Amino acid sequence: MNKAVTSHASERGGAGLKLVIALSVVFLAAHAGYNYIPVAYDAESVKTEMNTAVLQGLSLPGKLNIVDNVKGRIQRTFATNNVPPEAVLEVKQNGTNVTARVAYQKQINILPFGIYRYNYVFDHTATPTGFLLK
């Protein structure tokens, strides 16, 4: 009934190495998310504010300059949403419609120590939609 326990070299150890590899993968994913998510959130906030500014620009009374008002509203959101100062802002009025375009690039450190940097490109054109156009 007693069987001799044989020792196989390939079955020993390795748990510590697997733990280090697993923890390093989790750390790299957390680091990438920690750096990428705020930039993506700010970009979506800028999109929302652009759409709101364009829509509210259409509903302004007749004596105000629509293009300047929309441009001012969008520029105020740049500071709160960490938009780089070299961002391109174009606001055009086409008849009764107003369109706004914002474009910029940001570099995000995905891997630590600057090993890999992702070039986040934001280019959005906001056009009014909804009941004001009907």
N, C-alpha and C positions, 0 to 999 in steps of 0.2 A: 503494500500500500504506500509506502514511502517512496516517492520518486526523487531522484536527485535533481536539484534545481540547477539548471545550467544557465550560465551567464552569457548573454550575447552583447557584444560591445556596441552594436548599433542600437540597442534598446536602452542604453544608459544616457542620462543627461539630456541636454537640449532644451529643457523647459525654460531655463533662464534666457537663452538666446531667443527663443520664440516670444517670450514676454517682452524683451527689449525691442524686437522687431515690431510687435503689435503696438506697443506704447509709442514707438517713433512714428508709425503710420497714423495713429490717433492724434499725436501732437501736430504732425504736418497738416492733417485735415482741419484741425481746430485753428491753426495759425492762418491757413488760407481763408477759412470762413470769417475769422476775426478781422481780416484786412479787406475782404471782398464785400461782405454783406453791408457795411455802412456806406460804401460807395454806390452800390446798387440801390440801396434805400434812398439815398440822396437824389439819385437820378430819377427814380420813380416819383419822388416828391416834386422835383422840378417839372416833370411831365404833367403832373396833376395841377400844379400852379399855373403852368402855361395854358392849359386848357381852360382853367377858370378865368384867367386874365383875358383871354381872347373872347370868351363868351360874355363876360361882364363888359368888355369894351364895346360889344354890339348894343348893349342895353343902356349906354350912356345917353344923356340928353344931347341934343343937336349942337350946342355951342362949344362943347369940349373937343379937343383934338384927340381922336381915338388912338392914333398911332403912338403919340407921346404918352398917353395914359397906360396903354398896354405895355409899352417898353419900360416905363417906370415901375409898374407892378412886377414885371419879370426880373428886372435888375435888383429889386429889393429882396427877392427870394434867393439871389445868388449868394449872398453873405451867409444866410442861415443854412444853406444846403451845400456849402463848401465847393462851390463851382470855381474853377481856376480863373484868374483875371484875364487870361488870353482867350476866353470863350467868345464865340461869334454869336451875336444876337442880331437877327434881322426881323423887322416887323414891317409888313406891307399891307396896304389897303387896296383891295380889288373891288371897286364899286361899293357895295354895302358890306362885303365880307372883309375880315381881317385875318391874316395868317402870320404866325410867329415861328421862327426857326432858331433853335439854339444848337450849337455844335461845339464840342470840346473833347479833349483826350486827357486821361489820367493814367499814370503808371501805378500799379498795385503790386506790392511785394507778396507773391504767392508763397514762395519758399523763403525761409529765413536767410538773413545775411545777404540779401539781394542776389541769390543764386538764380532765381527765375522771377522776372517781372512781367506782369500781364498788362497789356496796353488796352485799357477800357475806353471804348469809343462811344460817345453819346452824340446822337444826331436825331433830333426830333422836330417835326413840323406840326404845330397845333393849328387846327382849323375848327371853326365853330360848328357845332352840331346841336340838334335839338329843336325845341319848339320855337326859338327865335327866328329860325330860317324859313318857317312855313308861312 
